[in-house]
Amino acid sequence: MLLKIRLLLTINVGLFLYTVMLCVQKLKTYPNFFTDFFNNFASNTTDLTARWHFSFLSWRSLVFLVILVALLFLLLKFWRVTFVLLEVIAGFLLLDYFLLLFQKQIDLSAFYPFIVLIIALMNIWHNSKVLKLL
C-alpha cells in the first residue's frame, strides 16, 4: 500500500513540475517583473547546462554529477523544506497570474494550468501526510 502511495506522490511531483513549466512558459509572454526574473534565470541555467557536454571521464562532470545527486538526496531527506519550496513556487506563479489578471493582460481562460497546479500540490500534501513525510 505504501509503495502505491509513494508512486502516486512521485507522479504528482512530476505533474506539479510539468505544470510549473507550462505556467512559466505561458506567463513569460507578458512583460512584467516576473518575466524578467524568469528570463534571467533561464539564461543563467542555460550557461550552466552548456557545461554538461563534457565527457563523463572529465573530473568536472563527475563533481557536478555528485553535487546533483547530493542535492536530490537532500531534497528527499528534508522533504518538509522541499514542500515549502513547492508552495513558494506555486505562490509566486499565482501572484504573477493575479497581477496580470488585475492589469487585464490575461483572462480567466488561462487559469486551467493553475487549477492543475493547485490540485497537484494538494495531492502532494495529502500523500506526504499519509507517508508521514510532513
N, C-alpha and C positions, 0 to 999 in steps of 0.2 A: 504493500500500500504506500509506504513512504517513497519507494522508488518511482511510482507513478506521480506522486505529488512533486518530487524533485524534478522529474521530466517536465511536468506542467509548469513549474517555476522557471526552468530553463527556456522553454518555449515562450513564456510570457516576457521574459527579459529580452529575448530576441525580437519579439513583436514590438516591445517598447522601443528598442534601439532603432529598428527599421522605421517605425512611425516618427521617431525624433528626426531621423534623416529626411523623411518626406516633408515634415513640417518645416525644417530648416530650409530645404530647397524651395518650398512654396513661399516662405516669408522673406527669403533673400532677394526676391524680385522687387520688393518695395523699399524705397530709400528711408532709412532711419538709423538710430544709434545701434540697434541690434544687428542690422545688416552690415554695418562697418565692422562690428566685432566679429561676426561670423566670417566675413571676407578675410580679415587679418588672421584669424585662427586657421582658416583653410590654407592660406599662403604659408603660414609657419609649419603646418603639418605636411604640406607638400614638399617643403625643403627637407623635412625630417625623413619622409618616405623615399625621397630621391636617393638617400644613402643606403637604402635596403638592397640595392642592386649589387652589392659586393658579394663575392662568393662566400659560402659558409665556412671556408677554411680561413678566412680573414679573422683576426682576433677581435676586430671592432664589431663584426657581425655577431660573433659569439657572445661578446659582452652585452650587446644590445638585446640579443635573444634572451640571455639570462635575466637582464633587467626587466624585460617584458613579462617573462614567466613569473618573476618575483612580484611584479605589480599585480598581475592577475591573482596570484596566491593571496596577496594582502587584501585585495578587494573581496575575495571569497572569505577570508578569515575574519575580516572586520565587516561583516555584512550590514550591520546597522549603519555604519558610515556610508557604505555604498548605497543603501536605500535612501538615506538622506540626500546624497548626491543626485540620485534619480529624481527625487522630489524637487530639488532645486532646479534641475534642468527642465522639468515639466512646468514649474512655476515661471521661469523666465520665458519659455515659449508661449505660455498662456498670457503673460503680461504683454509680450510683443503683439500677440494677436488682438488683445483688447485695446491696445494703443492704436493699432491700425483700424480696428472697428470704430473707435471713437473719432478718428480722423477721416472716416468714411472712405478709406482706400481699399477696404476689403468688405465683403458681405458675409452673411450667415452661411452661405453655401460652402464656404471654405472651412467650416467648423468640424466636418466629419473626421478628419485625421486626429483632431484634438479629443474627440469623444473616444476614439480607439485608444489614444494615449492615456486617457484617464482610466478607462476600463482595464487596460493592461497594468497600470500602476496599482489599481485596487486588487487585481488578481495576484500581483507580486506580493502585495502586503498580506493578503489572506493566506497564500501558500507559505510565506515566510513565517507567519504566526503558527500555522499547523506544524511546520517543521521545527518550530521553536528557535528560529534564527533571529527573531526580533524580541 
